[in-house]
C-alpha cells in the first residue's frame, strides 16, 4: 500500500509497478515473503534490476535481493530476512545470481537463525547484510571478505512451538558484526569455532558460492575439546584396547558360567 502526493492510498506491486525507480537509499530493511511463486517474473525479462541474473519465474527470492541492491546508494547498506534456501539453492540459475553478487563484493554478513522463530512460517530463515562499499574508509576495509554467524543454537523456547532471541543473543550477534566491521568502541573481532568466521571470497568460491554459515564456522569447541587431535586419537585407542580386553574377559567368564550349567558351546 502506497500514497501519492495527494495522500490517496492504493495497492502497488514492488516488481511490476516500482513507484520509486530513482530511489537510492543509504539504508534498507526488508522482510520479503519467502519463496514467493506468483510474482510476475515472466513479465520482467530483461528488467534493469536483474543486473546479476534473471530470477527464476517461480521463486522471487533473488528478485527481492536484486530489487534491494538496485535501490542502494553507492554507500548503502541493506539487511533483510530470507528463507534458508537462498543461501545454497542452485535452482533455475539462483546459484549463478548468488555467485555474481558475491563476486561483486556486495555480501557483507550472513546469519543463520534458529528454527521456530516465526509464527507465520515454519521455514528456517537467515539474515542477509549487503554493503555497496565495503572499503569506504569509515570502517575496516572488508573487500574480499564476508562474515558468517551461525546463531542456530541461540534463543529460548517461550512455548512448545516458538523460540525467541533474547536481548543478550541479539547484542552478541550485533556486537560481533560491528567488531568485524571495525567500528569504533566495538572491540576486537576474533573467529569463534562453531559461531563466527570471517571468510575470504576464495574460501567461498571453494564452497561453490554457498553462503550457509555452517560451511565456514566449523564445529563448536566445548570444554575438554581443546586436546590436540593426535593426542586424543592415541588416548582413545588405548582406552578402546582396554575395553576390548575387558570385554574378552567378561565373555570368557560368561562362557564358563554357561558350561557349568550344561549350556556350553
Secondary structure as UniProt FT lines:
FT   STRAND          2..3
FT   TURN            5..6
FT   STRAND          9..10
FT   TURN            14..16
FT   TURN            19..22
FT   STRAND          25..30
FT   TURN            34..35
FT   HELIX           41..43
FT   TURN            45..46
FT   TURN            48..49
FT   TURN            51..52
FT   TURN            57..58
FT   HELIX           61..70
FT   STRAND          72..83
FT   HELIX           84..87
FT   HELIX           91..93
FT   HELIX           94..103
FT   TURN            104..105
FT   STRAND          107..112
FT   STRAND          125..131
FT   TURN            134..135
FT   TURN            143..144
FT   STRAND          145..150
FT   TURN            152..153
FT   STRAND          156..157
FT   STRAND          163..164
FT   HELIX           167..181
FT   TURN            184..185
FT   TURN            193..195
FT   STRAND          196..200
FT   HELIX           201..206
FT   TURN            207..209
FT   HELIX           214..217
FT   TURN            223..226
FT   HELIX           229..260
FT   TURN            261..262
//
